[in-house]
Amino acid sequence: MKDSSDWKNRLNVVYSTNPDFKYQEENEPEEVETVAPGKQMLRVLLDKKNRSGKSVTLITGFVGSEEDLKALGKQLKTKCGVGGTVKDGEILIQGEFREKIVSILVEMGYAKARLIR
């Protein structure tokens, strides 16, 4: 049960003299429902910016929950045999694996995966 006087939930108001004032409470972000793989529009590109000259393969455009994105990232890292990370709604795979990742994604049912040059 939430206590209505919990100060952590109050946003943008320090104090109000209005007795009928209701504090605006922070809402939990809604979980996005994952779109079917056949309808996902994934873009695969090579990125070298701000990476000390090292290249990473970047997969963007995933629509769905954070858990599903992490699971997809883990599968891609395992199949490529390299490291990487999932952050800010993107999957980063270390190295140049654009063609291999597009073929893996098509095998997995992501038919609309596109290679961006």
Buried (B, 14 or more C-beta within 10 A) or exposed (E): EEEEEEEEBBEEEEEEEEEEEEBEEEEEEEEBEBEEBEEBEBBBBBBEEEEEEEBBBBBBBBBBEEEBBBBBBEBBBEBBEBEBBBEEEBBBBBBEBBEBBBBBBEEBEBEBBEBEE
